[in-house]
Amino acid sequence: TEWNAKASSLLEFTKSETMGRNLVMNFITEEFRDSVKEVLQQALTGKETANFEFPLFNKSGERRDILLNATTRRGPDGEITGVIGVGQDITQIRESTSEQMRIADDLSRLIESANAPIFGVDLKALVTEWNRKAADMLGYTKEETMGKNFVQNFIQPQDRESVHDVLRRALSGEETANFELPLISKHGKRYTVLLNATPRRDSKGAVMGVVGVGQDITELDTVMGEAKHVADDLTRLIETANAPIFGIDKDGNVSEWNRKTAEITGFSKSEAIGKNLVNTFIHLDHRRSVNDVLTRALFDKETSNYELPLFTKEGDQRDILLNATARRDAAGNIIGVVGVGQDITQIKKASERAQRIADDLTRLIETANAPIFGIDLQGNVTEWNAKATEVSGYSTSDTMGKHLVNSFIHLEYRSSVSDVLQNALMGREVANFELPLFTKGGQRREILLNATPRRGDDGSVIGVLGVGQDITELNQQRTEALRIADDLGRIIETANAPIFGVDLHGQVTEWNLKLAELSQFSKEFAMGKPLVSKFVTEGLQASVGHVLLRALNGEHTPSFELPLVKDGEQKAVVLLNATTRRGPNHEVIGVICVGQDITQINAMAAEQQRIADDLARLIDSANAPIFGVNTRGMVTEWNRKAAELLGYTKEEIVGKNFVERFIPKENQSSVGDVLQKALSGEETANFSLPLLSKHGTRYTVLLNATTRRDGKGEVTGVVGVGQDITELNQVMAESNRVADDLMRLIETANAPIFGIDTNFNVTEWNAKASSLLEFTKSET
């Protein structure tokens, strides 16, 4: 019986197309007919319904969400004659709310499933957030921590002042990045977390607490920072929203004021009727803009979804989403304005809060101390934070919208990385996957990755969020440690000196090939057996045991001779040095003994000690001058022989430019060329290197220049091993002088001199022979 212009505009059915037709059967979808019919039946019995939400589909098939108030319509004698439905199109509000809920859900999932510990405190430092990673790491469940004082309960007394200072600064609005936060777990284990402390603000921007996003750097130097907010249920706000209706005449005075408007504002209908709407109920700051909206409506220019600030009787502001329409008399003349609104005060506050949550999420991702990226269902990049930019060299603009695997993963790793991302896109989280990432400059970076599904508001997977930790340097350290360990094992096993090791209990842990050869006990036989009682003769057991005990106490021990005996027969005599063996934390774990077979060389007094884990000692004790330079030509090695020869101590030399400091100017260019060749991988043998000593003495060293490389095979410098040939050169110079004198003597002798070889061919013919026989030297 009624169908206004707004209904026609919204649903695309004209008034003539609807009048007289059954509302439920013709304009309501089948699934909602029963519920809409029930609402109308209740209104027809006098029971009004407010804020009923249902969908309408317009003529084009588009869905519109309507918030309806159904009011009983009565005749002059009060009898029920029908129902009047006043609605509000909340489609856009619903879409906005869904997006806000998706952001809030993303944030909640990100915080809870983050691979970094996240906590939050309020203004009193009481715990308000405690994610799964924090619980896993520290052993305290969320229930055990909520409401507890963070500093007093989870920080050691000696660290409380500094932690309290960080929280205090954050509560005053000052963010703190990369603070090393000491934490003690429930079981007494100490953790260090690299913390970003960020102020947490309410919808008005006031600080309401602190969110701390950390990275457990106790063992791995790893991940990241996150914060947690949980969004309120915006749907409930929409479902309980009202539809206030008011009207004004041409002079701006209130002519209509329905029950919901009275409820919202606190002004009854009798208090409002006849009062000027703008001057009485609108704040001074907004009167001009509201007056413009109403004036346009009086000139038949409707306004939709205008946010009207309406002030209540108590002075509180209520935000009304308003549709303002011209009101006409029977003749079609405009007599005023009717405003149909929706109270969106709570929705606005919730929207501001959701926006704050979205800002928190953006800030969390952007400022995290770990590389974070996101992809959509097609594998295209949707998130790329500052740390990811720092690690990879690719900016956000370089990556957004690009296919992650095809654009940023090396060809040989694409298959495995794709598998990890596909698993996450299927809802399966992947933890601690080592992702090889190549930077913009072509350098390889190793990222320890946690890949988590990213979900939409309906729970379906819409992408993947990857939180990583750059472990490139850690892997390099591991590689170098393995290389050194491998070198040590090889050197010990293949050394031309007998080497054995014992543990803290004196049992054999090392027994190399040379020792097996000399002692005639195999490695398999010796391993695990007590060294002193099994392999040392009874008369020497006390003294050898004493030496090993001193070494186990970290003391320096002198060389000692150990006879190797098997079946009562002495097989060899070894001159041994016992050295303390230490673990990764410098704790004593045993003794390594390096010896020299002196069985056939009784005259040998020099001690030879070969310990493979310290090659520098070998270099230092060499009987040949040995030096090393880095890629810039600065001295890095200077052994004892070099110091003895040139008079410069190692401390005086290291870090100085080798060529400029020790090479005469006339030879600097050629020596520089030799070093450059070695730095490019081309070794040089038997190069005569001129050197000047501290006291100005000139030496000549026959040099082998060898390239020095790191664990990856990259050139790090040059090692030069030389032989002092100064005296040899002097002898050779004297020999040359004598030879030269002989040649001059033969040539200038006053007697004919000639020489022949074994075939009687002339090899010498002096000037006197030429003069006498008239044959020149060239003719003979």
C-alpha positions in Angstrom: 0.0 0.0 0.0 3.1 2.3 0.4 6.3 2.4 -1.7 8.3 5.6 -1.5 10.8 7.1 -3.9 13.8 5.8 -1.9 12.4 2.2 -2.1 12.0 2.6 -5.9 15.6 4.1 -6.2 17.1 1.3 -4.1 15.2 -1.7 -5.5 14.6 -0.4 -9.1 10.8 -1.3 -8.9 8.5 1.7 -9.5 5.6 2.4 -7.2 3.2 1.3 -10.0 5.0 -2.0 -10.3 4.6 -2.8 -6.6 1.2 -1.4 -5.5 -1.3 -4.1 -4.7 1.2 -7.0 -5.1 2.0 -9.4 -2.2 5.2 -8.0 -0.6 6.5 -11.3 0.8 5.8 -13.5 -2.3 7.0 -11.0 -4.9 9.9 -9.1 -3.4 11.4 -11.4 -0.7 13.7 -14.3 -1.5 12.3 -17.7 -0.6 14.7 -18.4 2.3 13.7 -15.2 4.2 9.9 -15.3 3.4 8.9 -17.1 6.6 10.9 -14.8 8.9 9.7 -11.6 7.1 6.1 -12.9 7.1 6.4 -13.5 10.9 7.6 -9.9 11.5 4.7 -8.5 9.5 2.2 -10.8 11.3 3.4 -9.6 14.6 3.0 -6.0 13.6 -0.5 -6.8 12.3 -1.3 -8.0 15.9 0.0 -4.7 17.3 3.5 -6.0 18.3 6.0 -3.8 16.6 9.5 -5.0 15.6 12.7 -2.9 15.6 16.0 -3.5 13.9 15.1 -6.6 11.9 17.8 -7.3 9.3 17.0 -9.0 6.1 18.3 -9.0 2.4 16.4 -7.6 -0.6 17.4 -8.2 -4.2 16.7 -5.4 -6.6 15.5 -5.7 -10.1 19.1 -6.3 -11.4 19.6 -9.1 -8.9 22.0 -7.2 -6.6 21.6 -7.9 -2.9 20.9 -5.0 -0.5 21.0 -5.4 3.3 18.1 -3.6 5.0 17.7 -2.8 8.7 13.8 -2.7 9.2 11.5 -1.2 11.8 7.9 -2.6 11.3 5.2 -0.4 12.9 1.5 -1.2 13.2 -0.7 1.2 11.1 -4.1 2.1 12.6 -7.3 3.8 11.4 -9.1 6.8 12.9 -10.8 4.5 15.5 -7.5 2.8 16.4 -8.2 -0.4 14.5 -5.2 -2.1 12.8 -5.2 -1.4 9.1 -1.8 -2.6 8.0 1.9 -2.2 8.7 4.4 0.6 7.9 8.0 -0.6 7.4 10.8 2.0 7.8 14.2 0.7 6.7 17.8 1.7 6.4 20.2 0.5 3.6 23.1 -0.9 5.6 24.8 -2.7 2.7 27.9 -0.5 2.7 28.1 -0.6 6.5 28.0 -4.4 6.4 30.7 -4.5 3.7 32.9 -2.2 5.7 32.3 -4.2 8.9 33.2 -7.5 7.1 36.5 -6.0 6.0 37.3 -4.6 9.4 36.5 -8.1 10.9 38.9 -9.7 8.4 41.7 -7.3 9.4 41.0 -7.9 13.0 40.9 -11.7 12.5 44.2 -11.5 10.5 45.8 -9.6 13.4 44.5 -12.0 16.0 45.7 -15.0 14.1 49.1 -13.4 13.3 49.7 -12.6 16.9 48.6 -16.0 18.3 50.4 -18.0 15.6 53.5 -15.8 15.3 56.8 -17.4 15.7 57.9 -14.6 18.0 56.9 -14.0 21.7 54.4 -11.2 22.0 53.0 -9.7 25.2 51.0 -6.6 26.2 50.7 -4.7 29.4 48.3 -1.9 30.6 49.1 1.4 32.2 49.9 -0.5 35.5 52.2 -2.9 33.8 49.7 -5.7 34.2 49.8 -8.4 31.5 46.9 -8.1 29.0 48.4 -10.1 26.0 50.4 -13.3 26.1 50.6 -15.3 22.8 51.3 -19.0 22.2 55.0 -18.5 21.4 55.5 -16.6 24.7 53.7 -19.5 26.5 55.8 -22.1 24.7 59.1 -20.4 25.4 58.6 -19.4 29.0 56.3 -22.2 30.2 53.6 -19.9 31.5 50.1 -20.3 30.0 48.1 -17.3 29.1 45.8 -17.9 32.0 48.8 -17.9 34.4 50.0 -14.5 33.2 47.0 -12.4 32.5 46.6 -9.6 35.1 50.0 -10.3 36.7 52.6 -7.5 37.0 55.0 -8.2 34.1 58.1 -6.7 35.7 57.6 -8.1 39.2 56.7 -11.6 38.1 58.7 -12.4 35.0 61.9 -10.2 35.2 64.9 -10.9 37.5 65.4 -8.2 40.2 68.7 -7.0 38.7 67.0 -6.3 35.4 63.7 -4.8 36.6 64.8 -1.2 36.6 65.9 -1.2 32.9 62.8 -3.1 31.8 60.6 -0.7 33.8 62.3 2.2 32.1 61.5 0.8 28.6 57.9 0.3 29.5 57.7 3.8 31.0 59.0 5.4 27.8 56.6 3.4 25.7 53.7 4.5 28.0 54.8 8.1 27.4 54.6 7.5 23.6 58.2 6.8 22.9 58.8 3.5 21.0 61.9 1.4 21.9 63.4 -0.9 19.2 65.9 -3.8 19.7 66.0 -3.8 23.5 67.5 -6.9 24.9 64.9 -8.1 27.3 66.1 -10.8 29.8 63.3 -13.3 30.7 63.3 -16.3 33.1 61.1 -19.3 32.2 58.8 -21.1 34.6 61.5 -23.8 34.9 64.3 -21.3 35.6 65.8 -21.2 32.1 67.0 -17.7 31.1 66.1 -16.3 27.7 67.1 -13.1 26.0 64.5 -11.5 23.7 65.2 -8.7 21.2 62.2 -6.5 22.0 60.3 -3.7 20.1 58.1 -1.9 22.7 55.3 0.1 21.0 52.6 2.3 22.7 49.1 0.8 22.4 46.5 3.5 21.8 42.7 3.6 22.1 40.4 4.9 19.4 41.1 8.5 20.5 44.9 8.0 20.3 45.4 8.0 24.0 48.1 5.5 25.3 46.4 2.6 27.0 49.3 0.2 27.4 52.3 -1.3 25.7 52.7 -4.1 23.2 56.0 -5.9 23.1 57.1 -7.9 20.1 60.2 -9.9 20.6 62.6 -12.3 18.9 64.2 -15.1 20.9 67.9 -14.5 20.3 69.2 -16.8 23.0 70.5 -19.4 20.5 69.6 -18.3 17.0 69.4 -14.5 16.8 65.8 -15.1 15.4 62.4 -13.6 14.8 60.2 -11.0 15.1 57.9 -8.6 16.6 54.1 -8.7 16.8 51.2 -7.2 18.8 47.7 -8.4 19.7 44.3 -6.8 19.6 41.0 -8.6 19.6 38.2 -6.8 17.7 34.7 -6.5 19.2 31.9 -8.1 17.3 30.8 -5.3 14.9 27.9 -7.5 13.7 26.2 -7.1 17.1 26.4 -3.3 16.8 24.7 -3.4 13.4 22.0 -5.8 14.6 21.0 -3.6 17.5 21.2 -0.3 15.5 18.0 1.9 15.4 16.2 4.0 12.8 15.4 7.4 14.2 13.0 9.5 12.1 12.4 13.3 12.4 10.9 16.0 10.2 11.1 19.8 9.9 9.0 22.4 8.3 10.2 25.0 5.8 11.5 27.2 8.7 13.6 24.4 10.1 11.3 23.8 13.1 10.7 20.2 14.2 7.4 18.8 12.9 8.1 15.0 13.4 10.0 13.2 16.2 9.6 9.5 16.5 10.1 7.2 19.5 13.6 6.1 18.5 14.8 9.6 18.1 13.4 10.5 21.5 15.1 7.4 22.9 18.4 8.3 21.4 18.5 12.1 22.2 16.6 12.0 25.5 14.3 14.8 24.3 10.6 13.8 24.2 8.4 14.5 21.3 6.6 17.3 23.2 10.0 18.9 24.0 11.2 18.8 20.4 8.1 19.8 18.3 8.3 23.4 17.1 11.9 23.9 18.1 14.5 24.8 15.5 16.3 21.6 14.8 19.7 23.1 13.9 19.9 25.7 16.6 18.5 23.5 19.4 19.9 20.0 18.8 23.1 20.5 16.6 26.4 21.7 18.1 27.6 25.1 17.0 30.6 23.5 15.1 28.3 21.5 12.8 25.3 23.8 12.3 26.5 25.2 9.0 27.0 21.9 7.3 23.8 20.4 8.7 21.8 23.5 7.6 23.3 23.1 4.1 22.0 19.5 3.9 18.5 20.4 5.1 18.4 23.4 2.7 19.3 21.3 -0.3 16.5 18.9 0.7 14.1 21.8 0.8 15.1 22.5 -2.8 14.4 18.8 -3.7 18.1 17.7 -3.6 18.1 14.6 -1.6 21.2 13.7 0.5 22.0 10.0 1.3 24.3 8.7 4.1 25.2 12.1 5.6 26.7 11.8 9.1 24.7 14.0 11.3 26.1 14.9 14.7 23.1 15.0 17.1 23.5 16.0 20.7 21.5 14.4 23.5 19.8 16.1 26.4 22.9 15.2 28.6 25.2 16.8 26.1 26.5 13.5 24.5 27.1 13.4 20.8 25.3 10.8 18.7 26.3 10.1 15.1 23.4 9.5 12.8 23.7 8.2 9.3 21.0 10.3 7.6 19.0 10.3 4.5 17.3 13.7 4.1 14.2 13.8 1.7 11.9 16.7 0.8 8.4 16.4 2.3 5.5 17.5 0.1 1.8 18.4 0.6 -1.1 17.0 -1.3 -0.4 19.4 -4.1 3.2 18.3 -4.4 4.6 21.4 -2.8 7.6 21.0 -0.6 6.6 21.8 3.0 9.6 20.5 4.8 12.1 17.7 5.2 11.9 14.2 6.5 15.1 12.6 7.8 15.4 8.9 8.2 18.6 7.9 10.0 20.6 5.1 11.6 22.4 5.5 14.9 26.0 4.7 14.0 27.7 6.1 17.1 28.8 2.7 18.4 29.7 1.6 14.8 31.9 4.6 14.4 33.7 3.9 17.6 34.1 0.3 16.6 35.3 1.3 13.1 37.9 3.6 14.7 39.0 0.7 16.9 39.2 -1.6 13.9 41.2 1.0 12.1 43.5 1.2 15.1 43.8 -2.6 15.0 44.7 -2.4 11.3 47.2 0.3 12.0 48.7 -1.9 14.8 49.0 -4.8 12.3 50.6 -2.6 9.7 53.0 -1.1 12.2 53.8 -4.5 13.7 54.6 -6.0 10.3 56.5 -3.0 9.1 58.7 -2.5 12.2 59.3 -6.2 13.1 62.9 -7.2 13.6 62.4 -10.1 11.2 61.7 -10.3 7.5 57.9 -10.7 6.9 56.3 -11.2 3.5 52.8 -12.2 2.4 51.4 -13.8 -0.8 47.9 -14.3 -2.2 46.4 -17.5 -3.6 48.3 -16.9 -6.9 51.6 -16.6 -5.2 51.9 -12.9 -5.8 53.5 -10.7 -3.0 51.0 -8.8 -0.8 53.2 -7.9 2.1 56.9 -6.9 2.2 58.2 -5.3 5.4 61.2 -3.0 6.1 63.3 -5.9 7.3 62.6 -7.9 4.2 63.7 -4.9 2.2 66.9 -4.6 4.3 67.8 -8.3 3.9 66.9 -8.7 0.2 67.6 -5.2 -1.2 64.2 -5.2 -2.9 61.9 -2.4 -1.9 58.2 -2.8 -1.4 57.5 -1.2 -4.8 59.9 -3.7 -6.4 58.0 -6.7 -5.0 54.3 -5.9 -4.6 52.2 -7.9 -7.1 55.2 -9.9 -8.3 55.2 -13.7 -8.2 57.4 -14.5 -5.1 58.8 -17.9 -6.3 59.4 -17.0 -10.0 60.8 -13.5 -9.3 62.8 -13.9 -6.1 63.7 -17.6 -5.7 66.6 -19.2 -7.5 65.6 -21.7 -10.2 67.0 -24.8 -8.4 65.0 -24.0 -5.2 61.7 -23.0 -6.7 60.2 -26.5 -6.5 60.9 -27.0 -2.7 59.8 -23.4 -1.9 56.6 -23.8 -3.9 55.8 -27.1 -2.0 56.1 -25.2 1.3 53.8 -22.4 0.2 51.3 -24.8 -1.3 51.2 -26.6 2.0 50.5 -23.3 3.8 47.8 -22.4 1.2 46.2 -25.8 2.0 46.0 -24.8 5.7 49.1 -26.6 6.9 51.6 -24.4 8.8 55.3 -25.0 8.0 58.0 -24.2 10.6 61.8 -23.7 10.4 62.1 -24.2 6.6 65.4 -22.9 5.3 64.6 -20.6 2.4 67.4 -19.5 0.1 66.8 -15.9 -1.0 69.0 -14.1 -3.5 69.4 -10.3 -2.9 69.0 -7.6 -5.6 72.8 -7.6 -5.7 73.0 -11.4 -6.3 74.1 -12.4 -2.8 72.5 -15.5 -1.3 70.8 -15.1 2.1 69.5 -18.0 4.2 66.1 -17.3 5.8 64.6 -19.6 8.5 60.9 -19.4 7.6 57.6 -20.1 9.3 54.8 -20.1 6.7 51.3 -19.5 8.2 48.0 -19.6 6.2 46.2 -16.2 6.0 42.5 -16.4 6.2 39.5 -14.3 5.2 36.5 -13.4 7.4 34.8 -16.6 6.4 37.8 -18.7 7.5 38.9 -19.6 4.0 42.6 -19.4 3.2 43.3 -16.3 1.1 47.1 -16.4 1.2 50.3 -17.1 3.2 52.1 -14.9 5.7 55.8 -15.8 6.1 57.8 -14.7 9.1 61.5 -15.4 8.8 64.9 -15.0 10.5 68.1 -14.2 8.6 70.5 -17.0 9.5 73.1 -16.3 6.8 75.9 -15.4 9.2 75.0 -18.3 11.5 75.2 -20.8 8.6 78.6 -19.2 7.5 79.9 -19.7 11.1 78.7 -23.3 11.1 80.3 -23.9 7.7 83.6 -22.4 9.0 83.4 -24.4 12.2 82.8 -27.6 10.2 85.7 -26.8 7.9 88.0 -26.2 10.8 86.8 -29.4 12.5 87.3 -31.3 9.2 90.8 -29.8 8.8 91.6 -30.8 12.4 90.4 -34.4 11.9 92.4 -34.7 8.7 95.6 -33.2 10.0 95.5 -35.3 13.2 94.8 -38.5 11.3 97.3 -38.0 8.5 100.0 -36.0 10.4 103.5 -37.3 10.1 103.8 -37.1 13.9 102.2 -39.4 16.5 99.1 -37.8 18.0 96.8 -39.2 20.6 94.0 -37.7 22.9 92.4 -38.7 26.2 89.2 -37.6 27.9 88.7 -36.4 31.4 89.0 -40.1 32.6 92.2 -40.7 30.8 90.6 -42.9 28.2 91.9 -42.7 24.6 89.7 -40.5 22.2 92.3 -39.9 19.4 94.9 -42.3 18.0 96.3 -41.3 14.6 97.8 -43.4 11.8 101.4 -42.4 12.7 100.9 -43.5 16.3 99.3 -46.8 15.2 102.3 -47.4 12.9 104.9 -46.6 15.6 103.1 -48.4 18.5 101.7 -51.3 16.4 98.4 -50.9 18.2 95.5 -50.1 15.8 93.1 -47.2 16.4 90.2 -49.7 16.8 92.2 -51.5 19.6 93.2 -48.3 21.4 90.0 -46.2 21.4 88.2 -46.1 24.7 91.1 -47.8 26.7 92.9 -46.2 29.6 96.1 -44.7 28.2 98.4 -44.9 31.2 97.6 -48.4 32.4 97.3 -49.9 28.9 100.1 -48.3 26.9 102.6 -46.8 29.3 105.3 -49.0 31.0 104.9 -49.4 34.8 107.9 -47.3 35.7 106.6 -44.3 33.7 102.9 -44.5 34.6 103.2 -42.1 37.6 105.1 -39.4 35.7 102.9 -39.6 32.5 99.7 -39.6 34.7 101.0 -36.5 36.4 101.7 -34.7 33.1 98.1 -35.5 31.9 96.6 -34.4 35.2 98.4 -31.0 34.9 97.2 -30.6 31.3 93.6 -31.4 32.5 94.0 -28.6 35.0 94.9 -26.2 32.2 98.6 -26.0 33.2 101.5 -25.8 30.7 103.5 -29.1 30.6 107.1 -29.6 29.4 108.0 -32.1 26.7 108.5 -35.7 27.9 109.9 -38.8 26.3 107.4 -41.8 26.1 108.7 -45.2 25.1 106.1 -47.2 23.1 106.2 -50.8 24.2 104.2 -53.8 22.9 104.6 -57.3 24.3 107.6 -56.2 26.3 109.5 -54.9 23.3 110.1 -51.2 22.8 108.7 -50.2 19.4 109.6 -46.5 19.4 110.4 -43.5 21.6 108.2 -40.4 21.2 108.9 -36.9 22.4 105.5 -35.6 23.5 103.8 -32.2 24.2 100.5 -32.4 26.2 98.0 -29.7 25.5 94.7 -29.0 27.3 91.7 -29.7 25.0 88.7 -27.5 25.5 85.0 -27.6 24.4 83.0 -24.8 22.7 82.5 -23.0 26.1 86.2 -23.2 26.9 85.6 -26.0 29.4 88.4 -28.6 29.7 87.3 -31.9 28.0 90.6 -33.7 27.7 94.2 -33.6 26.6 95.8 -33.8 23.1 99.4 -35.0 22.9 101.4 -34.3 19.8 104.8 -36.1 19.5 107.9 -36.6 17.4 109.4 -40.0 16.7 113.0 -39.6 18.1 113.8 -43.3 18.0 116.4 -43.0 15.1 117.2 -39.3 15.7 118.5 -39.2 19.3 120.4 -36.1 18.4 117.2 -34.2 17.7 116.5 -31.8 20.6 113.9 -29.6 18.9 110.4 -30.2 20.0 107.9 -30.6 17.3 104.3 -29.9 18.2 101.6 -30.2 15.7 98.1 -29.3 16.9 95.8 -29.0 14.0 93.2 -26.7 15.6 95.8 -23.9 15.7 97.6 -23.6 12.4 99.0 -20.2 13.5 101.2 -21.9 16.0 102.7 -24.0 13.2 103.3 -20.9 11.1 104.9 -19.1 14.0 107.4 -21.9 14.8 108.5 -22.5 11.1 112.2 -22.1 10.4 111.4 -20.0 7.3 110.1 -16.4 7.3 106.3 -16.6 6.7 104.0 -13.6 6.4 100.4 -13.1 5.3 98.5 -10.1 3.9 94.8 -9.5 3.4 93.2 -8.3 0.1 94.3 -4.7 0.9 97.9 -5.7 1.3 97.9 -5.3 5.1 100.0 -7.7 7.2 97.9 -10.4 8.9 100.6 -13.0 9.7 104.2 -12.5 10.8 106.0 -15.5 12.2 108.8 -15.7 14.6 111.4 -16.3 11.8 110.3 -13.2 10.0 110.5 -11.2 13.2 114.0 -12.6 13.9 115.2 -11.9 10.3 113.9 -8.4 10.0 113.9 -7.2 13.6 110.2 -6.3 13.7 108.0 -8.0 16.3 104.5 -9.3 15.2 102.9 -6.6 17.3 104.8 -3.9 15.3 103.8 -5.4 12.0 100.2 -6.6 11.9 97.9 -4.1 10.2 100.7 -2.3 8.3 101.0 -2.2 4.5 103.5 -4.8 3.6 104.8 -3.3 0.3 105.0 0.3 1.5 106.7 -0.6 4.8 109.2 -3.4 4.0 110.0 -3.3 0.2 112.5 -0.8 -1.3 110.8 1.7 -3.5 112.5 0.4 -6.7 111.0 -3.1 -6.1 107.5 -2.1 -4.8 105.9 -2.4 -8.3 107.1 -5.9 -9.0 106.3 -7.2 -5.5 102.8 -5.6 -5.7 102.3 -7.5 -9.0 103.2 -10.8 -7.4 100.7 -10.2 -4.6 98.0 -9.1 -7.0 98.5 -12.3 -9.0 98.1 -14.4 -5.9 95.0 -12.5 -4.9 93.5 -13.3 -8.3 94.3 -17.0 -7.8 97.7 -17.2 -9.7 100.4 -18.5 -7.4 104.1 -17.5 -7.8 107.0 -19.7 -6.9 110.7 -18.8 -6.3 110.3 -15.0 -6.6 113.3 -13.1 -5.2 111.8 -10.8 -2.7 114.0 -7.9 -1.5 113.4 -6.9 2.2 114.7 -4.1 4.4 115.2 -4.9 8.1 114.4 -2.6 11.0 118.1 -1.7 11.1 118.5 -1.1 7.4 120.0 -4.4 6.5 119.0 -5.7 3.0 117.8 -9.3 2.8 116.8 -11.4 -0.2 114.1 -14.1 0.4 113.2 -16.7 -2.2 109.4 -16.5 -1.9 106.4 -18.8 -2.7 103.3 -16.6 -2.7 100.1 -18.7 -2.2 96.5 -17.6 -2.4 94.7 -17.8 1.0 91.0 -18.7 0.9 88.1 -18.8 3.3 85.6 -21.7 3.9 83.7 -20.9 0.7 86.8 -20.8 -1.4 86.8 -17.0 -1.7 90.2 -15.3 -1.7 90.9 -13.5 1.6 94.6 -12.8 1.2 98.1 -14.2 0.4 100.5 -16.3 2.5 104.2 -16.0 1.6 106.6 -18.7 2.6 110.2 -17.7 2.0 113.8 -18.9 2.3 116.6 -16.5 3.2 119.0 -16.6 0.3 120.9 -13.5 1.2 124.2 -15.4 1.8 123.6 -17.7 -1.2 123.2 -14.6 -3.4 126.5 -13.2 -2.0 128.2 -16.5 -2.8 126.7 -16.6 -6.3 127.8 -12.9 -6.9 131.4 -13.9 -5.8 131.3 -16.9 -8.2 130.1 -14.6 -11.1 132.9 -12.1 -10.3 135.6 -14.9 -10.4 134.1 -16.2 -13.7 134.1 -12.7 -15.1 137.8 -12.2 -14.1 138.7 -15.6 -15.8 137.0 -14.5 -19.0 138.9 -11.2 -19.0 142.1 -13.0 -18.3 141.7 -15.4 -21.3 140.7 -12.6 -23.7 143.6 -10.3 -22.8 146.3 -12.9 -22.3 149.5 -12.2 -24.3 149.5 -15.8 -25.4 147.2 -17.5 -27.9 144.5 -19.5 -26.0 141.9 -21.7 -27.5 139.4 -24.3 -26.2 137.5 -27.2 -27.8 134.6 -29.5 -26.8 134.4 -33.3 -26.9 133.8 -33.1 -30.6 137.0 -31.0 -31.2 134.9 -28.0 -32.0 136.4 -24.6 -31.0 134.7 -23.1 -27.9 137.4 -20.5 -27.0 139.6 -18.2 -29.2 141.2 -15.3 -27.6 142.5 -12.0 -29.1 146.1 -13.2 -29.3 145.1 -16.3 -31.3 143.1 -14.0 -33.7 146.1 -11.7 -34.1 148.6 -14.6 -34.6 146.5 -16.8 -37.0 144.5 -14.0 -38.6 141.2 -15.9 -38.0 138.6 -13.9 -36.0 136.7 -15.4 -33.1 133.5 -15.5 -35.1 135.2 -17.4 -37.9 136.5 -20.1 -35.6 
